[in-house]
Amino acid sequence: MSKKKKPQRYLFEEVFDFLKHNDSKAFNYKQLGAAMEINTDGERLQLIEILQTLKQQGFVIEKETGKYQIKESKQFVTGTIDFTTQSTAFVIYSETENDIFIPAKKTRDALQGDLVKVQLISRKSGKRKEGEVVEVIKRARTEFVGTIKVNPKFAFVIADNNKIHVDFFIRSSEINGAKDGQKVLIKLKEWKSGDQNPTAAVERVFGNPGEHKTEMHAIMAEYGLPERFPDAIEYEAKKLPIEITKEEIAKRRDFRKIKTFTIDPFDAKDFDDALSLQKLDNGLWEIGVHIADVTHYLKPKTNLDKEAVHRATSVYLVDRVIPMLPEMLSNFVCSLRPHEEKYTFSAVFQMDDDAQIHHQWFGKTIIYSDRRYTYEEVQTIIETGEGDNKEDILTLDRLAKKLRAERLRKGSIVFDKAEVKFHLDEEGSPLGVFFKTQKDAHKLIEDFMLLANKKVAEFIGKGGKQDDGEAHIPQNKKGDDSKNVCVYRVHDVPNDEKMQELSGFAARFGHQMNLGNKSKVAQSINKLLQDVKNKKEQGMIELLAVRSMPKAIYTTKNVGHYGLGFEYYTHFTSPIRRYPDVLVHRLLEARLNGKTYSSKDELEFLCKHSSDQERTAAEAERSSVKYKQVEFMSDKVGMTFKGIISGVTEWGIYVEIIENKCEGMVRNRDIKGDHFFYDEENYRYVGKNTGKIYALGDTVDIKVMGADLVKKQLNFNFDDESEGKKTKFVDHKKRRGR
């Protein structure tokens, strides 16, 4: 696979970071190119341009003709700016250094997420670093979604994103027909020095706020999600050769006569995994984890592949799926639909009744799915012991439970968080809320997918050898051989400080944690999550436990997956909806054929892009859920509900309604009956005169005061009839002897 040209921004940051970390030396462009594995003419030209730009901006000096070195200066740093809702900001510039605080009046013309140059302001010893933005180096984005306010001669747009701290000025000639109060998409034109507001132009009018179509299209535009595939991409997908041929079957291991089935949600259309099961003559169970062979159709360098790279993931909003691949591929050609022959890429395991693996095999296969099950159908078989293929289902369930028990014993952490879903009418309006929880049927599939992902990662990363049914032999225990490059799904160890915060909060409810070593911490978190089940603090403990964990990302640098307790882990099992899985399929096929696929540098770039797109997708999904929650509650203003305090901040108290998990806020100024002060350390508000306490995890009665569809906010107040409850409180300072 040829090396793709990197976006200018990423290469700029990489060059700058390299020079910063090698500040004692001067480099010419050839030396830099060799050190950074830049080996295409296009990137070399970019590199020369970047060095000239860095010199002009004062970041580097030309020590001698053509040789550049970072300029010695402790007064300037570069980083990404992150605004607060109060218009102040922080600049993130180092993994090891604290962020730099930027006062509201010193953010210059920076907008959320921009790459900026900051001048450090002198500060007293021991206090946080403070700075001033002196230059915006790169814009994070130039398009924004907001609500337009039209005046006779001009207009302003107020951005939906509350981290966009300024309104945009729109000239009357560039309103594009938008009416006052409508939701629009704007493009930033300029922000001149001295101007209070940036200037923009309306690119698209979505419609009136609060309407389903308007809000969903606005969410998609806000997060840069496409509404459809370009015609050329759809055409390319429809022209793919899709017939099953004898020539191709001859290259594959044939599973068509072995009982195989899929287990998916009732409304699924893209079936990307199937399981097969048979008892072998040697007394072992053979379990095949069969994954849609997307890479048989999706070839590198094609327009289809470029579009898949760009999207990187499918996005699941409340009313629609924005797929990574066109429907022709995702729902038909690649989907493992029942009673159809399909090409697959499989991980096949021979295991005994204790789920101990004796042999494993990876390779291209062909299957025939005998049955499509829903999770509900499989759950009924597990619970009643009756139904089609009950012996096979019960055997898989029993083996999955043994795999799960072993995983938990070795430190895997289990979060059983309920997922909010909606019943929608034909217009997209929410009729009701329900919760998607994991039962044994879901866990059965999860356990075998985790097994396949883990073993594929080990096979590639350790340099395994295939031997026709025999277990592979690890050749490289550290997995650092450049020939064994793999795309990993990693999850680093938790931050000690965040673990201490979780432990301190849990102690308020009488739960003790063991933070002695890595394995003890994982076991302690699992015990804590079990202990809080069905208790008032359950939701808050689970939320804080999730927040204490680092975000999982894709990378070629393996640090293991702490949350699962795996030394090696990847994503292999969902190539229809995740591009990293496509990469892993190509890497595995290359390894099995004794070849290499791509370079570590290119793979790392694609990993970063995929991780970024995954975060964007998650934010868009949360935004769509929040909108539907507010819409669902909009006809319930004035009604009273029981809720749990889910967050305590200096500006108010968040409460989650128990029956539907809709969250809203009681603003601090609306808390009646006393003057309440915010106790940040203990996540609570305390009445100055009455001693009344509203603490994280408390059960309270709230009244719905308002449902703002534009801001996606629910406004609550504590019901006058309810009483704030005091929570048993431990003074941590006294307990620790401080």
N, C-alpha and C positions, 0 to 999 in steps of 0.2 A: 504494500500500500504506500503510495507516495505521500510525502509530508505535506500537510495542508498549511497554507499561509495563516499565521496567527493574526487575530485582530490587533491593530496598532496599540490599543490600550494595554493589552496583556503584555506585549513585548516591551513596551515602555517601562512598565512596572518591574518586569523581570530584569531588564538591563540596569535600572536604577538600584534595585535590591542587590544585584550582584556587585556593583561598584561599591555600595555601602558596606557590604560584608568583606570586601577586599580593599579597604581604604588605604592600605600602605603601599599599593602598587599602581602603576600606570599601565594601560592596555591600549593596543591599537585594535581596529575593528576585526582583524583576522584572529588575534589572540582571544578576543571576547567571543567571537563566533565559534571557535574551537571549544572553548571552556563551557559554553552554553549549548553546545550541540546544534548550532544554527548552520545548516548545510544546504540551503536553497538560495538561489540568486535573489529571489524576491525578498527574503528575510534579511539577507546581507545589505540590500539597499535600504530596507527599513532601519537596520542597525546604524548605518552611517547617518541617516537623517535624524535618528533619535539622539545620537552623540552630539550632533550639531545643535539640536534643540536644547539639550541639557546644558551645553556650554553657554548658549545665548541666555538661558534662564538663570545662569549663575550657580548651577548645581555641581558642575565639574569644571576643571581647568585643563588646558592643553599643556601638559608638562613639557613636551617636545613635539615636534611636528607629527600629527596623527596619533599621539598617545595621550589618553585621557585618564584623569584620576579624580575621585570625588573631592569636592572642595571641603577643606577642614572648616567646619562651622558647627557650633553647638547651639546656635540661635534659631536655625531653621530645620523643620522636619516636614515630611510629606505623609499623608495618610487619607483615610476615608472619613468623611464627616457624617455624623449621626446626630440629627436634631432631636430635641425633646419637644413636648407639646407646649412648653413655655418659651420657645424660640431660642433657648440656649442650645449649645451643642457640645459634642465630644468628638475629638479626632482620634481614630484608631490607627496607630502607626507601627505597633510592635506587638509580637506575641508575649513578650516578657515584660514590657514596660506598661505602666498605667496609662489610660487614655488622657488626652489633654483637654481640659475644659475651655470652652470658648464662650465668653459672655455674649448675650443677645446682640449687642451693638458692635460686635467685632467679628461677625460672620461674613462681612463683605457681600459679595454677590453669589455665595455658595448656596446650593440647594441639596436636599437630602441625597446622600450616597455619592456626592462628587469627590473626585480625587483633588485634594487641595494642598497648597504650600502654607505652612503655619510658622509664624515668628513667635518664639517663646517669650513670654513676659516674665521679668524677674519676679521671684517669689521668695518668701521667707522659708527657711529650712523646715522640713517636715510637712509643709502644706502641699496640696495637690498642684500639679503643673497647670499653668494657664497660658493661653496663647491667643493669637489674632490671625485670622485668615488674611494672607497678603496676595494670594493668587489662586484662581481655579485652574487646575492643570487639565482635567478631563471631566466633562459632564457625564453623570451616570445615566441620564435620560433627558430627552427633549420634548416628550409628549406627556400630557397630564390630563386627568379627568376631573371635572368639577362642575359647579353650578354657576350659571351666568347671571349677572345682575346688570340689566341694560338701562342706561341713561340716554337722554336725547342725543348727546354728541359722542359718547364712548360707552364702554362696558368694562366690568371687572369679572374675573372668574375666580371663585373660591374653590381651591382644590379639595377633593374628597379625602386625600391622604392628610391626616392631621400633623404629619411631620413636615409638610410643605408649609413653611411659616409665613409666606407672603401671598398676597393676591396678585393675579396677573392682569395687567392693563391691556385692553383690546380696543383698537381704533374702530370707529363706526364702520369703516369700509371693510373690515375684516371680521365682522360678526357672523357672516355666512348664513344670514336668515334666522339665527337663533332668537327665540323669544325669552323675555324675562323669566327667570326661574327654571329654565330648562337645563337638562344635563348635557354637557358637551365634551368633546375631545379637543384640546388645544395643542399647538406646537410653539415652543419657545422660539422667539426670533432674536432677541438681544436683551441684555441688561447693562445699560450704559452706566459708566462711573458717575456717581452723584444722583442717579435716579432711585427713587424710593421703591419702585416696583419694576419687575421685569415686564417686557412687552411680548405679547403672544398673538396668535391668530387662530380663529376657530376652524378646525379641520372637519369636524363631523358633529351633527346634532343628533343625540340619542332619543330625545323626547322628554316628556314630563317626569320628574322624579317621583318615585313611589310606585311606578308601573313596572310590572314584572319584566317585560321585554326591555324597557329602558335600563333598568338596574342590572340585569344580567349582561347585557351588551357593554354597559359601562364597566362592570367588574372585569370582563374579558379584555377590554381596551386598557384598563388601569394596569393590568399585569402582562400586557403584551401578548395575549393569547389569540391565536387566529380563529376566525369564525368558520373557515372552510379551507380545503386544499386548493392550490392553484390548478387550473384546468390541465396544464401540462403534466402535473404530478398524477392526477386522476387518470389521465390518458396512458401514462407510462405503466401504472399499476394494472390497468385493464388489458394491456398488451403483453403482460408476462405469460410465458408458457406454463400452464398450470396442470397439464395432464400428468398422471402417474405412469411412468414408462418402465418397461421391462429392463432396459439398460440401467436405469437408476436403482431399481429394486435390487438388481444383482450386486450393487456396491454396498448394500445395507443388510443389517441383521433383521430378519423377518419375525415380527411379533404378532402377525395378523391372526394366528390361530390360538393365541394366548388371551385369556379373559382380561379385558381392559375396559376401564370406565373413567369418566370425569366426574368431579364433585365441585360444584360451583354455586354461587348465589342464584336465586330463582330467576333474576332478570339479566343474567350474564349472556353475552353474545360472543365474547372472545375467549374461547377455551384454550388456554396456552399450556395446560399440564394435564396429564392423565397417569393413572396407576395401573400396572398389571400385576397379577399374582399367580404363582403356580408352585406346587410342591414338587421338588426334584427327587430323583431316585436316591440321591445321597442323604435324604432326610431333611435337607435345608429348604427354607422358603426363598424363592427368587422373586424379588420385588423390583419392578421396573418403574423408574420415574421418567416419564416420557414428556419431553418439552417440544413445543412447536418449532420446527426447523426453519425459522424465519430467514436465516442467512443463506438458505438454499435459493431464496428468491431475492433477498435484499443484498445486492452486490455493491462493494465499495466503489466510490467515485460516481455512481449514478445519481441522477437528480432525486430519485426516491430516497437514496441514502443520505444525501445532503439535507433533505427536508427532515428526515428522521433525526439527524444530528442536531439540527436547529431546534426542533421541538424537545428532544431528549427524553420526554416522558408523556404519558397520557395524563390528562387532568380531569378529575371527577367533580364537577360542580353539582349542585343539588338537583338540577333538572336536565343535565346533559353530560355527555362525555366528549372531551376534545382529544381525539386519539392521536397517538404518535404516528401511526400508519394509516393509509387510506382504508376505507371500509372493505374494499375488495380483498385486501390482505388480512386485516385484523379480524373480520367477522366471517370470512368465507375461505380463502385459500389456505391460510395458516391455521385457522381455528380448528381444534380437534373435535369436530362435530360428530355426533353419534351416527353410526352406520355408514361411515365414509373412511376410505383409506387415506392416511396422511403421512407425510414425511416428518420424522421427529429426530431429535438429538437426545440420547438417553443416558442415564446413569443407572446401572443395573447392579443390584446387591443380592448376594446370597447370605442369608442370616439364619441363625438357629432360633429356637423358641424363646431365648432370652434376649433377642435382638442384637446379638453379637455378630459382627460382620466377619465372614470367612473369606469371601472373594468379592471383588468389585470390577466392573467393566464400564468403559465409556465409549460411545460411538454413535454413528448415524444409523437410524432404524426406520422401519415402516410399521405402522400400527393400524388396527381397525377398532374403533371405539364401539363396544357392544352396548353401552348404556350411558345415558347422561343422567346423573343424580343431582338433586339440589341438596344443600346442607340440611334442610329440614327433613328430607326423606332419609338421609343417612342417620341423622340424629334419632329418628323414630326407630330405625333398625337397632341402633346401639342401645336404646333405652328399653325396647320391648323384646329384642332377640328374634323378631319376625320381619320378613320381607324378602324381596328378590336378592339373590346372592348373599344371603345373610351370613353364611360361613366365611366368605371372603371379607366382608365388611368387618365382622367381629374379629377375625384374625388380624387384619390391618390395624384395627383399633387397639387390640391387645399389644401388638408390637410397637405401635406408636407411643403408647403409655410407658413402655419400658425404655424407649429412646428418651422420652421426656424426663423420666425419673433420673436417668443417668446424667442428662444435661443439667438438671437442677442440682444434682449432687456435686457437679463440677463447677457450680457457680453461676449458672444462667439465671438471669433475673426475669421474673414474669410480671408484666403489667396487664391486668384485665380491665382496661378502660372501655366503658360503653361508648359506642359511636352513635351520634345523633343522626337520624334519618327522618324523611318527611313523606307522608302520603300527599301527592299533588293532584289537583284536578286537571282538566284538559287545558286550562289557561295558565297552569303553573302555580296556582294559589295553593297554599298549604291547608290541607283538611285535617291533618293530625300529625303527631310526633310519635316515633317509635325508636327503640334503641337496639342497635346491633351489638350483641354480646357474643363472646367466643364460647362455644360449647364443644363437646368432644368431637363432633364432626369437623368443625373448623380446625381444631388442634391436630386431628389425624392428618389432614392435608399439610398443615404447617410443619409438623414434625418430619415428614418425609421430604418436604421441600428444603427444610433446614439441613437435613442430612445430605441431600444432593449438592446444595451450595457449599457446604463445608468440605465435602470430599473432592469436588471439582477444584476448589481453591488449593487444597493440599496437593492434588495431582499436578497442577500447573506450577504452583509456587515452590514445591519441593523437588521438582524435576522427576516426577514419577514415570515409570515405564509400564506400558500396556503389555499384558501377557496372556491373552485369550482366556479370560476367566480367572486368572490368578491375581492375587492382590498385588498392587503396584509396590515397588521398592523405592522409598524416599532416597534421593541421591544428594540432596542438599538440605540439611536440617534447618539452617538459618533462612533459607529461601531468599538469599540476596544475590544469587547469580543473575547477571543481566539477561541471560538466555531464558531464565524462568520468570520473566516479567509477567505480571498478572494484574488485572483490575480487581482490587479488593474493596469490600464494603467494611470499613473499619469504624470502631467506636472506642475512643480512648478512655483511660481511667478517669473517674470523677475527680473534680477539683476538691482538695482537702477542705477548703473554706466552706464550700457549698455543702459538703457532707456534714460539717460541724453545725451549720445552720439547720439542716434537716434533723440531725440528732437532737439539737436544742429544742426545736419545735415539737418533736415527738415526745420528748421528756415532759412537756407540759401536760400531756395526756397519760403519763405513766408508762410510756414505752421506752425501753433502753436499747441503744444500738452499740454494737461492737465494731469500732473503727480501727482495730489492731493491724490488720494486713488486708491485701487486696481480696483474697478469697473470703476472709471473715466479713468484710464489708458487704460483699454480694449476698452471702448467706443471711446477714443481718437485715439487709433491705428486704429480702424475700420474707423473712419472719415478720418484719414490721408490716408488710403489705397483707400478710395473712391475718395478723393480730387485729388490724383495723377494719376488717370486713364487717359490714353491717353496723358500724359504729358511726357516730356523728362526725368524727374527724376523718373518715375514710377518704372522702373526695379531696380534702385538702392535703392529706398526707401523700396520696397518690400523685396529686399535681406537683407538690414540692419535690417528690422523689424524681419525677420525670424532668423537672427543671434543673435538678442537681446534676443531671447527666449531660455530657457533651453531646453535640449533634453528630449523628452518624454521617459519614461522607464516603465518596468514592476516591480512591487514590491507588497509585502503584507502590506506595510505601506502606508496607504491612506493619501495623502495630497491634493487630488482633482486634477482636470484637469483645469488649469487656462485658457488655450487656448480655451477650449469649454465652460468654465463657469459652469462646473458641479462639485458638491461636491463628487459625486460617479460616477466612470466610469471604464469600463473594456473592454476587447475584447472577444466577444462571437460569432461573426457572420462569422468568416472565419477559421474554424478548419481544412479545407483541406490544408491551406497554412501557418498557424501560430500555434505553439505548445501552447502558452499561452491560446488560445481559447479552445484547448483540455482540459487543466487543469480546465478552468472555467466550461466547460460542466460537468466534473466529480464532481466538487464542487457543482454545482447546482443540479445535480441528487442526490448526497448524502444528500443535504439539504432537497430536496423534500421527500426523503425516511426516514428522521429523523436520518441520520447517519453522520459520519464525513469522510473526505477524506484527507489523508496525514497529515503531520505536517507543521506548519508554517516555521520551519527551512528548511525543504526540499523544500517547495514551494519557499522560498526566494532564495535558491540556483538556482533553475530552472529559476526563474525570471531573476536573474543576467546573467545566461548563455544565455537566450533568448534575453535579451537586447544587450549583446555582439554580438551575431550572427546577430541580426538585423542591427547593425552598420556595421558589416563586409559585409553583403549583400548590404547595401546602397553604401558602398565604391566600391564594385565590379561592381555594376550597373553603377555608375558614371564613372568608369574607362572604361567600355565597350562603353558607350556613347561618351566619349572623344575620344576614338580611332576611332570610326566611323565618328565623326565630322572631325577629321584630315584627314581620308581617303577620305571623301566626298570633302574636299577642296584641295586635293593633285593635281588635274588637273586644279586648278584655280590660280596657282602661277602667279603673274604679273597682276592679275585683281584687280579692285578697287571696294570697297563696302562702303556703309554707315554703321556706327556703333555707339554704345554708349559706353562711357568710363565706364566700369563696376568695375574697381578696380584700386587703385593708391597705389603703394608700393615704397620702396626705390630703388628697382632694375628695376622698369619700370611701364608701364601703360597697364592695361588689357582693351581690347576693344571687345565688343560683336557685331557681325554683325546682323543688324536688321532683315534681311529677312530670316536668317536660324539659328540664335542664336548660331553660332559657335564663340568661344572665343579664342583670341590669344593675344600676348603681343608685345608692342613696347618697346624695351629695352631702358633704360634711355640714354645710350650712342649713340643711333640711332636717338634721337630727334634732328632735324636739325634747323638751323636758329638763334640759340642763345645758351647761356649757361643756362640751366634750373636747378633750385634747387627744391628739394622735400620739400613741405610744409605739414608735416605729420598731423598737427592738422586740416587742412582744406581740406584734401584729394585732393591735386592738385600739379601740377608742374607750376612754374612761371619763365618766362624768365627774366634773370638778367638785360638785357639792353632794351628789347622791352616791358616788362611787359605782354607779351603774356601768357595766362593761358590755361592749359589743366586740367579740373576739373572733378571730379566724376559726371556722369550724362550728360556731354556734348555730343552733336552729332558731329561726326568727319567723315572725309573720310580717309579710310585706303587702303593700297595696300598690298596684300598677298605676302610676301617675301619668305616664305618657309613653308613646311608641313613635320614635322619630325615624321614619323610613329613609330619609335622606342621609342622616348621620349614622344609621344602623345602630341606634342606641335605645335602650329601655331605661326609663326613669322610674325609680321606686321610692317609696317612703315606708318607714316602719309603721305598721298598723297601730293606731292609738290604743287598741285593746290589748296588744301584746306587751309583755314585759321583757326587757333585756335580761339575759341570764348571766350571772357571774360564773366565770370558769375558774376552776382550781388553778392557782398560779404559783409557780416556783420562781423565786428570785435567783436567776442564774448567777448573778455576780456574787451573792452571798454563798450560794452552794459551791462555787468554785474557789471561794476564799479570796476574791479580788477586792 
